[in-house]
Amino acid sequence: MNNGLNGSPFLENQPNFRTLEGIQTASGRKFRKNMVYRSGSLNKLSPSDISKLEDIGLALVIDFRSDREVSSYPGTVIPSVKKTLRIIISDEARDRAMEFLERNDAAGLENVLIADYRRMIRNDSMRFAEFFRTLEQATDLPLVYHCAAGKDRTGIATVLLLTALDVDIDTVKQDYFLSNEHLKSYAERLIRKVTEEGRNGEILRPMMEVRQEYLQAALDEIDCSFGGLDNYLSKILRVDSELLKTKYLE
């Protein structure tokens, strides 16, 4: 199984599903086995995928997607799951991206996610706080949290979680950028499809990837609006780091 830092995808129809198992903190502690997973949408799972998730005993799903996304792409029923919790983080970037695509505005598309990462930090702190309360209080484990592609909303949530657990920034970034590897084939297929329809599919590439400037935009917004990452986690999100370490680290 993919240990969160390398390896092949675990699910055939959701390549960005992966475990946080084995990710190491600065003090040498590691994320426990079969506790927390991150993913993209679970709406196209194959029978084999469902069987794998049952085998690991997946019990709780945290879904960051908007009402529109859930309505269009409802999640697959996974018999072992006891509860699905909605923590809605807006997919505003999709609307802006479609406008720029229609205008063939490559520069606009390059900046959509930079602006959206800043927006998430400014507007969705209460949702990220709810995410942490859920992790702190969860009794149905293992759990998975996900958005659509599993790279942006899920990516920021994971950056915050790993930082709260004292994982060093290089390891945090390694996990963040792993989405590019897992989603590469999907991104290439979509870009090719749009190109075959007579539009410039290549300008979509910034929306299909995670990039250093996206993550930096979120970190800069945290510094500017909330006085730094430590303050954001402890005072704004009110994360109980010690509880999380006891619960999720070996």
N, C-alpha and C positions, 0 to 999 in steps of 0.2 A: 504493500500500500504506500502511496505517496506520503512521505513524512512531513510535508509542508514546505520543504526546501528543495526537494528534487524528486525524480521519479516520474512514471507515466501516469496519465489520468486514471482515476479509480472507476468512474462511471463512463460508459460509452456514449451516452447522450447528454452529458453535462461535463465537459472537459475541465471546467474550473472548480469542480468539487474537490476539496482537499482538507486534510486534517491539520490541526496545529500541533499534533503529537511530536515530541522530540525537539521542538524549538527551545533553544537554551537561553537562559537569562544571563546577565552579567556576572551573577554569583555562582553560576554553574548548575543551577536547578533547571529541570526540563519540564515541558508541558506533559501532563499525564496522557497515557494511552486511552483512546476511544472515549474522549470527553467532549471536545469541541471541534466542529468542522465549519468551514466557510464554503460558499458556493455561489453559482449563478442560479437562475430560475430552475425550478424542479418540475416544469410543466411537460417535458417531453421524455420522461424516463421510460426506458425499455423494461420489459419483464425481468431481464437480467439485472438491470439497475435497481429495480424495486427489491429484488431478492437480496442483493448485496446490502442495501440499506436495512432490510429486515435482519440480516445476519449480524450487523453491528448493533442492532437493537435501537436504531434511531428513535428517540422518544419525543423530542421537542423541535419544532421548526419556528424560527423567527424570520418573518418576511418583511423586508424593508420596502417592498414595492408599493406603488400607488394603487388606488382603486381602479384606475383605467388599466393598468398593467395586469392586475389580478383578474379583472373581468375578461380581458382579451386572452390571457394565458393562465387559466386556473391551474393550480398545482396538482400533480398526480397524487392519487390516494396511496399512502404508504401504510400498510396495516399496523406496523409497530408504533407509529406516531400517535401519542396520546393527546397532543395539543399543538395547534398552530397559533402563534401570536403575531398580530400585525403591529409593527412599529413603522408607520408610514413616513418615508423620506421622499420628498417630491422628485419627479423625473422631469423637471422643467427643461433640462438640457435637451431633451428629445425634440421639443417644439422648436427651440431655437436652431437646432441642428438641421431640421427639415427645411426651415426657411432659408438657411445658408446654402443647403444643397440645391434647392430649387433655383437659387440665384447664381449657382456655381461659384460661391464666395469661399475660396480656400482659406483666406486669412481669417474670415469670420469663424470658420469651423475650428481652426487651430486654437482659437481663444475661448471657445464655448466651455470646455471643461475647466480651464483656469478660473473663469468666472463662477462656474458651478461649484467648484470645491470651496471657494470663498463663501458662497451663499450657504452651503451646507453648514459650515462652521458658524456663520452668523445666525442662521434661522433655525437650525435643527439641533441645537444643544440639548433641548428637552428630550428629544428622541434618543440621542446618544446616551443621555442620563438614564432613560428608561431601559435602554439596552443593557447598561451596566447593572441596574437593579435586577433585571431578569437573570443575568449571569450570577449575581450574588445570591439570589433566592432560589434558583432552579433546583428542583429535586428530580425532575424527569430528565435523565441523561442517558446517552449522549444527546447533544443538541447540534443543530446547524443553523447558521444565520446566512441570509442570502438576499440579493437584489436581482436585477435582470441578468447582467453579464457576470456579476460577482467580482467586479474590479474597482468600482468607484465608491458607491455607498458602503459596500462591504469592505472595500479596501481601506477607507478612512476608519471604519469601525475597528478593523484589525490593527491598524497603526496605533490607535488609541489604547486598545486592549493590551497589545504587546508592550507598549511603553509603560502602561500602568503596572505591568509585571516585571519591569526593570530589564527588558530585553534591549540590548544595545542597538543603536540606530542603524548600523550596517546590516544587522540581521533583520531588523524591521523592514528595511528597504528591500532586502533580498526576497522576503516573502511577498511584499507589495509588487515587485516587478515580475514575480513568477507568473502573474496573470498573463503577461505578454507571451510567454512560452505556451501556456495552456490554450490560449485563445487564438493563436496564430493561424491555424488552419481554418477556423470559423471566419476570422477576419478576411482572409484571402478569398474565401468563397463568396462572401457578401460583396466585397469590392468588385470581384469579377462579375457577379450577377448584375450589379448596378451599371457597370460598364457595358455589359451586353445589352442592357435596356436603352443604351444610347446616351447615358449621362456619365459624368466624370467620377467614377467610383473611387478613384485614388484620393480625392479630397476628403473622403470619409475616414481615412486611416487615423487621423488624430483622435477621432471618437472611438476607435476600436482598440486603442492602446492605453496603457498607463505610462505616464512620463514624469520625469523628475520635476518639471515645472508645475505639474498639477499638484503633486504632493507638497512642493515648496509653497504654492499658493495657500494651501490649507494651513501649513505651519506659520506662514507669515501672518495670516488672518488671526490665528490664535495668539501670536505675539502682539499684534496691533490691538485687537479688541478685548483680549482676556489676560494680558500680562504674562504670557508664556505658557508652555505646555504643562508644567508642574501645577501652576495655579489653575489652569483650565480643568485638569483632571481632579484636583483635590477640592477646589472651591466652587467651580461651576457645575461639573458633573457629579461631584461628591462621591468619587470612587473610593471604595474600601479596598485598597490595594492588598492589605494584609489578609483580608478574608479571601480574596481572589487567589492569592498565592497559596494559602493553605488548601483551598478547594481544588485548584487546577494544576498545581506544580508538584512534581515528585520531590 
